[in-house]
Amino acid sequence: MAPAMMVAATNYASATNITGETIRVTRNVIQNGFPESTGVNANVVVGPGTELPNFGNLLDIDIGGNTITLTKSTSNVGFGGAPSFSFNGFRFTDLNDTIANFTSFSILSQTNVNNVSAANLSFTDNVLSIDLGNTGWNSLNGSTATFTFATVSKPSIFALFGLGLVGIGFARRRRAGA
């Protein structure tokens, strides 16, 4: 029985892939000195192609299996603005709580983008946040930043739990026979 469980664990333990999941994308803003998440919101189903072209008149947003790519698509992209209103980044939320908990969030690559580092990224169990408040995007269209994330693979956790139970069963059987 143990070998079959090991095969199941191997089959289920795979890379993060959120294709088909629903994500809420929120453009975060600072309004009168206070953070707000009531900027532009969009609920998207992750699939092929760019999910949000020219989102909030700022960037194209493409969410892949385990990546988020932000691409400057218009020449009027500006971060910051009048003192009462400024753009502060994006938040990506698992809308239906169907994605396993996020366990990491990092920068995969960037082209013609300044001051984006790990300090600009944060995550909780079901939210990924990118703070772009003090970053610089080259005036060229096509400036990009790609971020990658990982989740807990729930099926592999259950498989490990099952293997533990099998081990306890063998230990009890061994003691009973001694």
Residue, then its C-alpha position, 0 to 999 in steps of 0.5 A: m500500500a505504501p508504494a501506491m501512496m508514493v506514486a500518488a504523492t509524485n503525481y500530485a506534487s506539481a508546480t504552482n499553476i493558477t490557470g482557470e482561477t479567478i483573481r481580483v486585481t486592485r490598483n492601490v492608491i494613496q488618497n489624501g495621505f491614506p492608503e486606499s484599495t478603492g482604485v480600479n478593480a477587476n476580476v479576471v479568470v487566469g488564462p492565455g493572453t493578457e488578462l488586463p490590457n492598459f489596466g487603469n491607464l497604466l500597464d498591461i497585466d498578464i497573469g500566467g500559471n505562476t507569474i505576473t508580468l507588468t508591461k508598459s503599453t502607453s507613453n503616458v504611464g506615470f507613477g505619482g501625481a498630485p499630492s492628494f492622489s498617487f498610484n501605489g501599486f497592485r494587489f492580486t487577491d484569490l477571490n474565491d479562496t480556491i488557490a492554495n496558500f501563497t508561500s513565496f513572491s519574487i522578481l523573475s526579471q525586469t527590463n527598463v524598470n528602476n528600483v524594483s526589488a524584493a522590498n516592493l513585494s509582499f504576500t499573505d495566504n491569499v494576496l500578492s502585493i506589488d508596491l510601485g510607489n517609488t519605482g521608475w519605468n523607462s519612457l519606452n513602451g515595452s518596459t516590463a517586470t515579471f514576478t513569480f510566486a509559489t503556493v503550498s501544494k495541498p495534495s502533496i501535504f495530504a499524501l505526506f499525511g497519508l504516508g505518516l498514517v501508513g508508517i504508524g500502522f506498520a509500527r503498530r503491526r510490528r509491535a503487535g508481532a513482537 
